[in-house]
C-alpha cells in the first residue's frame, strides 16, 4: 500500500498530461511492476504500452523495461483521500508523542 501511495504521489506531482517515467520511483523492479499492475487494475492509472517483442531476435523478454504511466481522474481522487488519511495518521502520532511526554513529566 505504501508503494501505491508513492507512485500516485509521484504521478500527481508531475502531472502535465504526458506519460511519466516510473522506473526511478523504487529500486525493486518486480514489486514496482506489481504495484503498477494493481493500480492499473483498479483503473487509477494508465500505463503506456512500451514493450517490443525481441524474442524473434533471441533477446529475452525478462529484462526490466521502461514503465511510463499517467494518473487518471479516479487516481487523483483516490490519492487525495489517501493523502488526508496520511495527514490524520501523522497528527495522531504527534499527539501520542506529546501525550507520552506530558505523562512522563506528570509522573514525578
matplotlib code that plots the C-alpha trace (Angstrom):
import matplotlib.pyplot as plt

x = [0.0, 2.9, 4.3, 1.0, 0.8, 4.3, 3.5, 0.3, 2.2, 5.0, 2.5, 0.3, 3.3, 4.5, 1.1, 1.2, -0.9, 2.1, 3.3, 5.8, 8.8, 8.3, 11.4, 13.2, 10.4, 11.5, 14.6, 12.9, 11.5, 9.3, 7.5, 7.1, 5.5, 3.1, 2.1, 1.6, -0.5, -2.6, -3.2, -3.9, -6.4, -8.2, -8.4, -6.4, -3.6, -3.0, 0.2, 1.8, 2.5, 6.2, 7.2, 8.5, 8.8, 12.5, 12.1, 12.4, 15.9, 17.0, 16.7, 14.9, 11.8, 12.6, 14.7, 13.5, 11.5, 10.7, 7.4, 5.6, 2.2, -0.1, -2.7, -6.4, -9.1, -10.1, -6.5, -6.2, -9.3, -8.1, -4.7, -6.2, -8.3, -5.2, -3.3, -5.9, -5.6, -1.8, -2.1, -4.5, -2.1, 0.8, -1.3, -2.2, 1.4, 2.4, -0.4, 0.8, 4.3, 3.1, 0.9, 3.7, 6.0, 3.3, 2.6, 6.3, 6.7, 3.5, 4.7, 7.4]
y = [0.0, 2.3, 1.8, 2.5, 5.8, 6.7, 6.0, 8.1, 10.9, 10.8, 10.9, 13.6, 15.9, 15.5, 15.5, 17.6, 15.3, 13.2, 9.8, 9.9, 7.5, 5.4, 3.2, 5.6, 5.5, 2.2, 0.1, -3.3, -3.7, -6.7, -5.0, -1.8, -3.8, -5.5, -2.1, -0.6, -3.6, -3.2, 0.5, -0.2, -3.0, -0.6, 1.9, 4.6, 5.0, 4.5, 2.6, 3.2, 0.1, 0.4, -3.1, -4.6, -8.3, -9.1, -12.9, -13.3, -11.9, -14.2, -11.5, -12.4, -10.5, -10.9, -7.7, -4.6, -2.4, 1.3, 1.9, 5.0, 6.0, 8.9, 9.4, 9.3, 11.4, 8.4, 8.1, 11.7, 11.5, 8.3, 9.9, 12.9, 10.7, 8.7, 11.9, 13.0, 9.7, 10.0, 13.5, 12.3, 9.4, 11.9, 14.1, 11.2, 10.1, 13.6, 13.6, 10.3, 11.6, 14.8, 12.8, 10.5, 13.4, 15.1, 11.9, 11.4, 14.8, 14.4, 11.1, 12.8]
z = [0.0, 0.7, -2.8, -4.4, -2.4, -3.5, -7.2, -7.1, -5.3, -7.9, -10.8, -9.2, -8.6, -12.2, -14.0, -17.2, -19.4, -20.6, -19.6, -16.7, -16.3, -13.2, -13.1, -10.7, -8.1, -6.5, -6.8, -6.8, -10.3, -9.6, -6.7, -8.7, -11.6, -9.1, -7.7, -11.2, -12.2, -9.1, -9.8, -13.4, -12.4, -10.1, -13.0, -11.2, -13.8, -17.5, -18.5, -21.8, -23.8, -24.2, -25.0, -28.2, -28.5, -29.1, -28.7, -32.5, -32.3, -29.5, -26.8, -23.6, -22.7, -18.9, -18.8, -17.0, -19.3, -19.1, -17.3, -18.3, -16.8, -16.1, -13.4, -14.2, -12.5, -10.4, -9.3, -8.3, -6.2, -4.5, -3.9, -2.2, 0.0, 1.0, 1.5, 4.0, 5.8, 6.0, 7.5, 10.1, 11.0, 11.3, 13.6, 15.8, 16.0, 17.1, 19.7, 21.1, 21.5, 23.2, 25.5, 26.4, 27.2, 29.3, 31.3, 31.7, 33.4, 35.5, 36.9, 39.0]

ax = plt.figure().add_subplot(projection="3d")
ax.plot(x, y, z, "-o")
ax.set_aspect("equal")
plt.show()
